[in-house]
Amino acid sequence: MFAEFPLSEKFSIQPEFHYSIVHDEGFGYAFENLILPVFLKYYITEKFNVISGLQFDYVTNKDFKIYTRSGLGLSIGLGVDITDSILISSRYSFAITERLDRSEFIDDFIDLSDPSAKINVFQIGLGYRF
């Protein structure tokens, strides 16, 4: 779900709301995520645009206890307005915050003196604008 608020002919602000479920079969866990990005959108042409902005996410359940519940990322992407109603977008989000909760992480068998975990995401989307 998203909205677009024009600032000028070429620039707009685009807040969004996403819900996702992340599964990792290797570790056998899953968590549900609310994602709230806010983008600055620049129209290169009438149909093509680039976006950049911050993305906040929050894990609603915490099945895998060594991760923190909230995180912040930086996103960049491209979009194409196929028609006035249909659009295609792609973006990559780079994690800024560390997601490993070191207070929960205790392992006597492996030397993890400086463990790290960040969630980076690549998305491709097809959207419909009302």
Number of C-alpha atoms within 10 A of each C-alpha: 11 14 14 15 12 13 11 8 9 13 18 18 18 18 18 15 15 12 14 11 11 11 12 9 8 6 8 9 13 15 16 16 19 16 18 19 22 20 22 19 24 19 17 11 9 10 13 16 18 19 22 21 18 19 22 16 18 16 20 14 12 15 13 12 13 16 20 19 17 16 19 22 20 18 21 18 19 18 21 18 17 12 10 10 10 13 17 15 18 16 18 17 21 18 20 15 14 17 18 17 15 14 9 11 12 10 8 6 6 7 8 11 6 6 11 11 14 16 14 13 12 12 10 13 10 11 15 13 13 7
